[in-house]
Amino acid sequence: MPARRLLVPLALAVTICLWAGAFVAIRAALPDLGYATLASGRLLVAAATFALLARRLGITLPDRSQLPLLAALGATGYTGY
């Protein structure tokens, strides 16, 4: 049980380090890759991560009737960000 108590601080530390490192990585990669390529790459990494998590957690694919709503949420969410 004591090992489980360390999971939250460890997760926070990893998150903070990755978040802080992202700024440096973006600054270094931006001149070579450009804005569009860098943004698309970040979305690709996020989509792959969420796909792996969804598969591991047993989340099913959305119904066909949900696809227009998901497309609208994706378009407005990315544009709004």
N, C-alpha and C positions, 0 to 999 in steps of 0.2 A: 504493500500500500504506500510506503514512503516514496517509491519511484513514481507513482501516479501524481503525487503532490508536486513533483518537479516538472511535469508536462506543461502546465500553464506558463510558468516563468520561461521555460525553454522555448515554447511556441512564441511567446512575446519577444524574446531575444532574437530568434530567427527572423520573425516578421520585421522587426526594427532594422536589423542588419540588411535584409533584402531590400527593404524600402529605401534605406539610405544609399545603398549601393546602386539602386536603379538610376538615381540622379546622375551619378558619375558615369555609369555605362551609357546612358542616353546622350550625355554631353560628348562622350568619346566617339560614339557611333554615328551621331547625327551628320557630321560633315561628309562621311563616306556613303551613308545609306539614304539620306534625305528623309523628309517628314513622312511621306506616304508609305514608303517601304518600312520605316521604323514602326509606324502606327499599325500597319497590317501585320507585321511580325509579332507585335505585342498581342494583337487580337488572336493570331494563330496559336501562340503559346497558351493564352487563356482558354481558348476553345478546346485545345488538346487536354489541358489540365482538367477542365470541367467534364470532358467526355470520359476521361479515366476515372474520375471520382464518381460520376453517374453510373458507370458500369460496375464499379466496385460496390456501390451502395444499392444496386438493383433498381435504379430509376428507369422507367420505361420511356420509350419515344412518345412524343405528343401525338394526339389524334389529328387526323387530317383537318378537322374543323378548327383546330387551334392554330394552325399554321399562319393564317393571315394576321391574327393578333400577335403572334410571336415575331413576325416580320415587321409589323408596325412598331412594336416595343424595341426591337433591335435597331431599326432605323432612327427612331427618335432618341433613344438612349445614347447611341453613338454620336449623333449630331449634337445633342444637348451637352454631352461631355466635352 
